[in-house]
């Protein structure tokens, strides 16, 4: 049902366009100064033309629990054109460098532990039919970014997180604090309650 090649383009295009706009205005700060929440909000707003978008939606299996105990998903999207099951999406962002060209000591932790934890939430919810992980990273080198994606898949596999085929996009960003590229990777999850694998 979901075309993940089209979907990752829908995420990558507005980010690349925004980076170009920041270059044009000679902005002091770039996309890599945005925290995860701001990037999620930006993408949610840009998807609004083609999708029905909801942010911070409680997982359906947590219904009935106290609100403080209910887990939430970053985005839930559904095409405006048809009424199939929505796609539940976790969005994680990792930054190799911090302001001042300082290596980010939390970089490895951002994508080795938090990604696995949050992805398992969606793939194991028995009431979710379609879900995906969107991972966005800022790096100093495209080859390094690619190797880290490969390593991330190994880490997720070791943690028994089930993913489908990876879809990627990458574009250059203006180097302000050490980052040269922004990479987006989108994986459909393999829902443990699903009768078939959707990619």
FENGI-V235767 format. One record per residue. N is the residue number from 1. RES is the residue in one letter. PHI is phi in whole degrees, 0 to 359 (999 if undefined). PSI is psi in whole degrees, 0 to 359 (none if undefined). OMEGA is omega in radians with two decimals (none if undefined). Layout:
N,RES,PHI,PSI,OMEGA + N,RES,PHI,PSI,OMEGA
//
This chain:
1,X,999,316,-3.09 + 2,X,269,133,3.05 + 3,X,264,100,-3.03 + 4,X,285,338,3.03 + 5,X,293,317,3.09 + 6,X,292,323,-3.09 + 7,X,293,317,-3.13 + 8,X,292,329,3.03 + 9,X,297,322,3.13 + 10,X,295,333,3.06 + 11,X,276,318,-3.02 + 12,X,287,320,-3.05 + 13,X,302,310,-3.12 + 14,X,294,328,3.08 + 15,X,293,317,3.12 + 16,X,295,320,3.12 + 17,X,295,320,3.13 + 18,X,294,321,3.09 + 19,X,298,318,3.11 + 20,X,297,321,3.13 + 21,X,294,321,3.12 + 22,X,293,323,3.06 + 23,X,297,314,-3.08 + 24,X,300,320,-3.13 + 25,X,272,4,3.12 + 26,X,54,46,-3.13 + 27,X,294,144,3.13 + 28,X,292,323,-3.09 + 29,X,247,146,-3.13 + 30,X,248,191,3.13 + 31,X,302,329,-3.09 + 32,X,286,0,3.01 + 33,X,267,351,-3.14 + 34,X,280,136,3.07 + 35,X,280,174,-3.05 + 36,X,301,318,-3.11 + 37,X,297,320,-3.14 + 38,X,293,320,3.11 + 39,X,295,318,3.10 + 40,X,299,316,3.14 + 41,X,296,318,3.13 + 42,X,299,312,-3.12 + 43,X,294,320,3.12 + 44,X,300,318,-3.14 + 45,X,293,321,-3.10 + 46,X,285,338,3.13 + 47,X,279,350,-2.99 + 48,X,298,338,-3.13 + 49,X,286,332,-3.05 + 50,X,245,344,-3.06 + 51,X,226,153,2.91 + 52,X,275,121,-2.98 + 53,X,240,134,3.02 + 54,X,231,139,-3.14 + 55,X,253,150,3.04 + 56,X,51,56,-3.10 + 57,X,267,135,3.12 + 58,X,294,140,3.07 + 59,X,297,137,-3.03 + 60,X,299,327,-3.10 + 61,X,287,351,3.14 + 62,X,268,4,3.13 + 63,X,302,139,-3.14 + 64,X,97,342,3.10 + 65,X,277,163,3.03 + 66,X,301,144,-3.11 + 67,X,304,324,-3.13 + 68,X,292,344,-3.11 + 69,X,254,1,-3.10 + 70,X,268,125,3.12 + 71,X,286,150,-3.11 + 72,X,236,147,3.10 + 73,X,261,147,-3.06 + 74,X,298,309,-3.13 + 75,X,221,145,2.93 + 76,X,234,123,-3.07 + 77,X,234,150,3.08 + 78,X,214,136,3.11 + 79,X,299,142,3.10 + 80,X,291,332,-2.98 + 81,X,281,342,3.12 + 82,X,212,174,-2.95 + 83,X,243,37,3.08 + 84,X,285,180,-3.14 + 85,X,296,143,-3.14 + 86,X,289,164,3.05 + 87,X,258,124,3.08 + 88,X,267,129,-2.96 + 89,X,230,126,2.97 + 90,X,262,131,-3.14 + 91,X,242,121,3.12 + 92,X,239,142,-3.11 + 93,X,234,136,3.13 + 94,X,230,142,-3.08 + 95,X,235,122,-3.14 + 96,X,289,328,-3.12 + 97,X,238,156,3.02 + 98,X,249,171,-3.12 + 99,X,305,137,-3.10 + 100,X,94,17,-3.12 + 101,X,56,36,3.13 + 102,X,260,133,3.10 + 103,X,298,133,-3.09 + 104,X,282,113,-3.09 + 105,X,294,340,-3.11 + 106,X,266,2,-3.04 + 107,X,303,308,-3.13 + 108,X,298,320,3.14 + 109,X,296,324,-3.11 + 110,X,302,319,-3.05 + 111,X,253,351,3.13 + 112,X,269,330,-3.03 + 113,X,244,307,-3.09 + 114,X,298,323,-3.12 + 115,X,297,314,-3.12 + 116,X,296,317,-3.12 + 117,X,300,311,-3.07 + 118,X,287,327,3.14 + 119,X,291,324,3.12 + 120,X,296,332,3.10 + 121,X,302,315,-3.05 + 122,X,278,324,-3.06 + 123,X,285,342,-3.11 + 124,X,256,0,3.09 + 125,X,283,116,-3.04 + 126,X,292,347,-3.10 + 127,X,261,3,3.12 + 128,X,256,124,-3.13 + 129,X,271,323,-3.07 + 130,X,226,132,-3.13 + 131,X,208,164,-3.12 + 132,X,203,161,3.05 + 133,X,245,127,3.00 + 134,X,249,118,-3.14 + 135,X,247,126,3.14 + 136,X,242,127,3.14 + 137,X,230,148,3.05 + 138,X,247,125,-3.04 + 139,X,222,167,-3.14 + 140,X,274,352,-3.02 + 141,X,203,134,-3.12 + 142,X,297,325,3.13 + 143,X,293,319,3.11 + 144,X,297,318,3.13 + 145,X,300,317,3.14 + 146,X,296,317,3.12 + 147,X,296,323,-3.14 + 148,X,290,328,3.05 + 149,X,295,318,3.08 + 150,X,300,317,-3.14 + 151,X,293,322,3.11 + 152,X,300,319,3.11 + 153,X,297,323,3.09 + 154,X,296,315,3.14 + 155,X,299,315,-3.14 + 156,X,295,321,3.09 + 157,X,297,319,3.11 + 158,X,297,332,3.13 + 159,X,267,14,3.07 + 160,X,62,35,3.01 + 161,X,267,125,-3.03 + 162,X,261,120,-3.10 + 163,X,234,154,3.02 + 164,X,270,203,-3.07 + 165,X,291,139,-3.11 + 166,X,276,136,3.07 + 167,X,243,129,-3.04 + 168,X,230,151,2.96 + 169,X,220,149,-3.13 + 170,X,213,141,3.08 + 171,X,215,155,-3.13 + 172,X,284,144,3.03 + 173,X,238,155,3.12 + 174,X,292,131,-3.09 + 175,X,282,110,3.08 + 176,X,246,324,-3.10 + 177,X,230,13,3.11 + 178,X,123,347,-3.12 + 179,X,272,136,3.09 + 180,X,249,336,-3.07 + 181,X,222,151,2.97 + 182,X,245,129,-3.10 + 183,X,239,133,3.05 + 184,X,246,133,3.07 + 185,X,231,130,-3.10 + 186,X,237,124,3.09 + 187,X,239,128,2.90 + 188,X,290,141,3.05 + 189,X,273,155,3.07 + 190,X,262,101,-3.05 + 191,X,295,131,-3.05 + 192,X,289,346,3.09 + 193,X,261,358,-3.03 + 194,X,283,148,3.10 + 195,X,278,339,3.14 + 196,X,214,165,-3.14 + 197,X,265,125,3.11 + 198,X,255,128,-3.13 + 199,X,236,none,none
//
